[in-house]
Amino acid sequence: MTRASSKSPERTRDPAKLALADGTVVEGVALGHRGLTGGELCFNTSMTGYQEIMTDPSYWGQLMMMTQPHIGNYGASAEDMEADAPMVAGFIVRDYPRRHSNSQAEETLEEFMQRHDLVGIAGVDTRALVRHVRDKGVMNAVISSEELDEETLIQKAQDWPSMAGRELASKVTVDAPYTFCEGSGPRISVYDFGVKKNILRSFRQRGCSVKVVPGHTNLSDVLDWEPDGLFFSNGPGDPRPMTDAIETVREAIDTDLPIFGICLGHQLMALAQGFDVYKMYVGHRGANHPVKNLDTERVEVTTQNHGFAVDPESIDPEVARVTHVNLNDDTIEGLRFKSFAGLSLQYHPEASPGPHDSHYHFDAFMEMVAEERGLTLPEQAAEPATVTA
């Protein structure tokens, strides 16, 4: 058993422990709901946006560890939600301030976590743990403020189901179709595998009418709405076992409708074209990833959240061309398809780390829709879409 030391100014709080599947155990103090939780241990290098991260459906079932030392400084508010509730399985921070400073905050981070029964731990040397995970690779872990026996916790971490091979999008998809907004622009059908609210807002900003459907929806039912374009969203888990979704993408390609995919949607589009996807050693999670646009040679500062990636060796140049690459490790970040009107991105263009470096992708898709469907696009925000959900 390996023990990692951690000094914390909050020793008056209830004790908690973080146990990794490789036998590493870290002591800290309880944050949020008291209990036990587990999942794949991930880290995020963003300095802000902790509430958006916690509520991103792509993180469903994962333990999120923040490398920024001070988390909770500006509290929590409904405006910063990407879903209706937290999606992470647990939350890990170095220092949780007892007070926050933000006139728009509605509650403290801990109150937010307690209200949603989210288990967390503070007082942990997160940067040391990040180096450990970076060297050893991603692994499962558990957080507990109830059971504190270390051997028991290590065993629970080792027994926790692996993320590889697990279909998780069905855990977060919407229960029934709904109209997000109505506008004077193109009609966009969104396949929800865990879509972030800001993606939907990005379509709304461009005057679109947006209808969101569950990820398992038959394409024929979607086509009854007569959409002008199809969007396949981000989401959690391994895309490879999502055989029904992959087949839906194949069918969508045959409709000749323009198609846009982000994150999991990007991977599904690649798989539908016969490319391969692999699980990454650590993954990309943060708001400072440099991505190069190979068409313009400009570099974008991007937000990323994924543990799987498209295998570059599997890409057929007759089928698609690589449009974007990650400058840290040369992983594939964007594709343009040649046999149909489609583009896909591994990163999140709706986010604003740049702050506006990647927003143009939504405009590119709108132009693709207008060209393929013979439409005239409305002025952005000149005629705001009516929000219905």
RAVEN-V444486 format. One record per residue. N is the residue number from 0. PHI is phi as a letter, one per 20 degrees, with the letter a starting at -180 (* if undefined). OMEGA is omega in whole degrees, -180 to 180 (999 if undefined). Layout:
# RAVEN-V444486
{{N;PHI;OMEGA} {N;PHI;OMEGA}}
This chain:
# RAVEN-V444486
{{0;*;177} {1;d;179} {2;d;175} {3;d;-179} {4;f;180} {5;b;177} {6;e;-177} {7;c;176} {8;e;-172} {9;d;-175} {10;f;177} {11;f;179} {12;e;180} {13;f;179} {14;f;177} {15;b;179} {16;c;174} {17;d;-178} {18;d;179} {19;e;-177} {20;f;180} {21;e;177} {22;n;177} {23;f;178} {24;c;180} {25;c;176} {26;e;177} {27;b;179} {28;c;-175} {29;f;177} {30;c;180} {31;m;-178} {32;f;176} {33;e;-179} {34;r;179} {35;c;179} {36;b;-179} {37;b;179} {38;r;178} {39;f;-178} {40;e;-180} {41;c;174} {42;c;-179} {43;c;-175} {44;e;180} {45;f;178} {46;e;179} {47;c;177} {48;n;-177} {49;f;-179} {50;f;175} {51;f;178} {52;f;-178} {53;f;-175} {54;d;176} {55;f;-178} {56;g;179} {57;f;180} {58;e;-175} {59;g;175} {60;m;-179} {61;d;172} {62;e;-176} {63;d;180} {64;d;-178} {65;e;179} {66;e;175} {67;f;-172} {68;f;-174} {69;d;-179} {70;c;-177} {71;o;-175} {72;g;-175} {73;d;173} {74;m;-178} {75;b;179} {76;b;-179} {77;f;-177} {78;f;-175} {79;e;-178} {80;e;172} {81;e;175} {82;b;-176} {83;f;-178} {84;b;175} {85;g;179} {86;d;178} {87;f;179} {88;e;-180} {89;a;-173} {90;c;-173} {91;c;-179} {92;c;176} {93;f;-176} {94;c;176} {95;d;179} {96;f;178} {97;f;180} {98;c;175} {99;c;-178} {100;c;180} {101;a;-177} {102;f;-179} {103;e;-179} {104;f;179} {105;d;180} {106;a;176} {107;f;177} {108;f;-179} {109;f;176} {110;f;177} {111;f;-179} {112;f;179} {113;f;-180} {114;f;-179} {115;d;178} {116;l;-179} {117;e;-178} {118;e;178} {119;b;178} {120;b;177} {121;c;-180} {122;m;-177} {123;d;176} {124;f;-172} {125;f;-178} {126;f;175} {127;f;179} {128;f;177} {129;f;177} {130;f;179} {131;f;-180} {132;f;179} {133;f;-179} {134;f;-175} {135;e;-176} {136;n;-178} {137;f;-179} {138;b;179} {139;e;180} {140;b;174} {141;c;172} {142;d;178} {143;b;169} {144;d;176} {145;d;175} {146;f;-177} {147;d;177} {148;f;-170} {149;f;179} {150;f;178} {151;f;-178} {152;f;178} {153;f;179} {154;f;178} {155;f;179} {156;f;-180} {157;f;-179} {158;e;-176} {159;f;-178} {160;f;179} {161;f;176} {162;f;-179} {163;f;178} {164;n;-178} {165;d;173} {166;e;-175} {167;c;-177} {168;f;180} {169;f;179} {170;f;-171} {171;c;-178} {172;f;180} {173;f;-178} {174;f;-176} {175;b;179} {176;f;175} {177;b;176} {178;e;179} {179;f;180} {180;a;177} {181;c;-179} {182;b;-178} {183;e;-177} {184;e;-177} {185;f;177} {186;e;-175} {187;d;174} {188;e;-177} {189;d;171} {190;e;-173} {191;e;172} {192;d;-176} {193;p;-172} {194;f;176} {195;e;-178} {196;f;-177} {197;f;173} {198;f;179} {199;f;178} {200;f;-180} {201;f;174} {202;f;179} {203;f;-180} {204;g;-179} {205;e;173} {206;m;-177} {207;f;162} {208;e;-173} {209;c;174} {210;d;-178} {211;d;-179} {212;c;175} {213;g;-177} {214;f;-178} {215;e;-175} {216;f;175} {217;f;-178} {218;f;180} {219;g;178} {220;f;178} {221;f;-178} {222;f;177} {223;f;179} {224;f;-180} {225;l;179} {226;f;175} {227;e;180} {228;b;-179} {229;c;178} {230;c;176} {231;d;-165} {232;e;169} {233;f;178} {234;r;-176} {235;e;169} {236;n;-177} {237;e;-179} {238;f;-172} {239;f;177} {240;e;-178} {241;e;-173} {242;f;180} {243;f;180} {244;f;179} {245;f;178} {246;f;177} {247;f;177} {248;f;178} {249;g;179} {250;f;180} {251;f;179} {252;f;-178} {253;f;-180} {254;f;-176} {255;m;173} {256;f;175} {257;f;-175} {258;c;179} {259;c;177} {260;c;178} {261;c;173} {262;m;177} {263;g;177} {264;f;175} {265;f;-179} {266;f;178} {267;f;178} {268;f;178} {269;f;179} {270;f;180} {271;f;179} {272;e;176} {273;n;178} {274;e;-179} {275;d;176} {276;c;-180} {277;c;176} {278;e;-176} {279;e;-179} {280;f;179} {281;c;-177} {282;o;179} {283;d;178} {284;b;-179} {285;r;-176} {286;d;-178} {287;c;-177} {288;e;179} {289;e;179} {290;c;180} {291;e;172} {292;e;-175} {293;f;178} {294;f;-176} {295;d;-175} {296;m;174} {297;e;180} {298;d;179} {299;d;170} {300;e;-168} {301;c;171} {302;e;-178} {303;c;179} {304;a;179} {305;a;177} {306;d;177} {307;c;-179} {308;b;178} {309;f;180} {310;f;-177} {311;f;-179} {312;f;-177} {313;e;-175} {314;f;177} {315;e;-178} {316;f;176} {317;e;-176} {318;d;-178} {319;b;174} {320;c;178} {321;f;-179} {322;d;-176} {323;b;177} {324;c;177} {325;e;-177} {326;f;176} {327;f;-175} {328;b;176} {329;m;176} {330;f;-178} {331;f;-179} {332;d;-179} {333;a;179} {334;c;167} {335;d;-175} {336;e;-172} {337;e;-177} {338;e;177} {339;b;180} {340;e;-177} {341;b;173} {342;b;-179} {343;b;-177} {344;c;176} {345;e;-178} {346;e;-172} {347;d;-178} {348;f;180} {349;f;179} {350;f;-171} {351;c;178} {352;f;-173} {353;f;10} {354;e;-174} {355;c;-172} {356;g;-168} {357;d;-178} {358;f;-176} {359;f;-179} {360;f;177} {361;f;177} {362;f;179} {363;f;178} {364;f;178} {365;f;178} {366;f;177} {367;f;179} {368;f;-179} {369;f;-179} {370;f;-177} {371;f;-174} {372;d;179} {373;m;-177} {374;d;171} {375;d;-176} {376;f;176} {377;f;174} {378;f;180} {379;f;175} {380;m;178} {381;f;177} {382;c;-174} {383;g;177} {384;f;178} {385;e;-179} {386;e;179} {387;d;179} {388;b;999}}
